Amino acid sequence: MTQPVSREVATDVVELRIPAKAEWVSIARLAVSAVASRLQFSIEEIEDVKLAVAEALVSTIARGGSRIDIICESVADGLRIRVRDFGGPVQPEVVDVTNADESAAGSLGVFLIRALMDTVDYDAHDEGGADLVMFKRLPA
Amino acid sequence: MASEDLNIETESENGGKTLVFKLSGSLDLATSGTVREALAKVAKGGSHDLIVDLTHVDFLDSTGLGALIGAHRRAAEGGGQVRLVVAGGTIARLLNITGLVRVFAVYPTLKDALQERSRVTNAS
């Protein structure tokens, strides 16, 4: 996940903090799809964003930590979403969806995020965790 | 059977040879474990001809796909198969993106799945 994400200054920002637990993922999905629907995305693109965020949360919950911040930033040409976990330092290559029972699904989550979003970037942050930053470009 | 916001109904078809799982709600991180266990239980009991009806599933993520892939693997090992019923929309697109539309036998309706006709090979 090394593609650069848009660095444009956000015009509007929506932040959501959820416990790093599976039962809160649906709340985050709803919130992010509501944000995306306020922009000029198609229904299909909104579904893309919703699934990408859900997959990012699956990955971050697997990493541990007590909470996850989801920051949605409306920029001129699209929507930038930062999923921030506090699961400790990690190398990019080990960030993955883990699913011990069904290992075949393990890499699907990351694959889907890459397939559904225009750019994906990853970085550690100084509060002891990882930032997954995704960008969905608005249709021209 | 209900878990979080997923409901599972099971029916027997073809004189008891085929088990149909009708799912409704979200098949995601919060619910996929329940589905995985339900599918594994019937495989352990010797049922390897399964239909999973996703017509009323409104959200499916990689963990849900993982549960279905696991069921597919177990069924194949037992000489059977897992057929999926997908009406279209987001789930059909997801099966296309992941290439799983070529792994599972996918049908547009439960009736088609039971009769193994009108198999979908490109679910978009």
Boltz contact constraints between the chains, C-beta under 6 A:
constraints:
  - contact:
      token1: [A, 22]
      token2: [B, 29]
      max_distance: 6.0
  - contact:
      token1: [A, 22]
      token2: [B, 30]
      max_distance: 6.0
  - contact:
      token1: [A, 23]
      token2: [B, 30]
      max_distance: 6.0
  - contact:
      token1: [A, 25]
      token2: [B, 29]
      max_distance: 6.0
  - contact:
      token1: [A, 47]
      token2: [B, 90]
      max_distance: 6.0
  - contact:
      token1: [A, 54]
      token2: [B, 61]
      max_distance: 6.0
  - contact:
      token1: [A, 55]
      token2: [B, 62]
      max_distance: 6.0
  - contact:
      token1: [A, 58]
      token2: [B, 29]
      max_distance: 6.0
  - contact:
      token1: [A, 97]
      token2: [B, 62]
      max_distance: 6.0
  - contact:
      token1: [A, 99]
      token2: [B, 63]
      max_distance: 6.0
  - contact:
      token1: [A, 99]
      token2: [B, 66]
      max_distance: 6.0
  - contact:
      token1: [A, 102]
      token2: [B, 66]
      max_distance: 6.0
  - contact:
      token1: [A, 102]
      token2: [B, 69]
      max_distance: 6.0
  - contact:
      token1: [A, 102]
      token2: [B, 70]
      max_distance: 6.0
  - contact:
      token1: [A, 104]
      token2: [B, 69]
      max_distance: 6.0
  - contact:
      token1: [A, 105]
      token2: [B, 62]
      max_distance: 6.0
  - contact:
      token1: [A, 105]
      token2: [B, 65]
      max_distance: 6.0
  - contact:
      token1: [A, 105]
      token2: [B, 66]
      max_distance: 6.0
  - contact:
      token1: [A, 105]
      token2: [B, 69]
      max_distance: 6.0
  - contact:
      token1: [A, 108]
      token2: [B, 62]
      max_distance: 6.0
  - contact:
      token1: [A, 108]
      token2: [B, 65]
      max_distance: 6.0
  - contact:
      token1: [A, 109]
      token2: [B, 62]
      max_distance: 6.0
  - contact:
      token1: [A, 115]
      token2: [B, 97]
      max_distance: 6.0
